[in-house]
Amino acid sequence: MSQQRRSFTPEFKQESVNLCRRSGKSECHLAQELGIPQQTFDRWMRHAAGHPKDPTAFWRPRSARSCAGKAGNSNVLQMVLR
């Protein structure tokens, strides 16, 4: 049985990076809280560092992405924000 690969919306990625920047929590700690593999979160942070003045670095036009199976992302982020 193969394991299904998880995917995250661009909005979730951006909000996660913003939360890390604002909260002062370590990347490792925040990745654990969000349930994201550390390597994945590190990649998001590197991507955002390449676009420091672009608050929407992860966003693409809605027509270019599929939203199927990604509805739970914002719920996890909301739990961490509390």
VENCORZI-V836742 format. One record per helix or strand of 3 or more residues. SS is the DSSP state (H for helix, E for strand). FROM is the first residue (numbers start at 1). TO is the last residue. If there is no record, write none. Layout:
ss: <SS | SS>
from: <FROM | FROM>
to: <TO | TO>
//
This chain:
ss: <H | H | H | H | H>
from: <10 | 27 | 38 | 62 | 73>
to: <23 | 34 | 49 | 64 | 81>
//
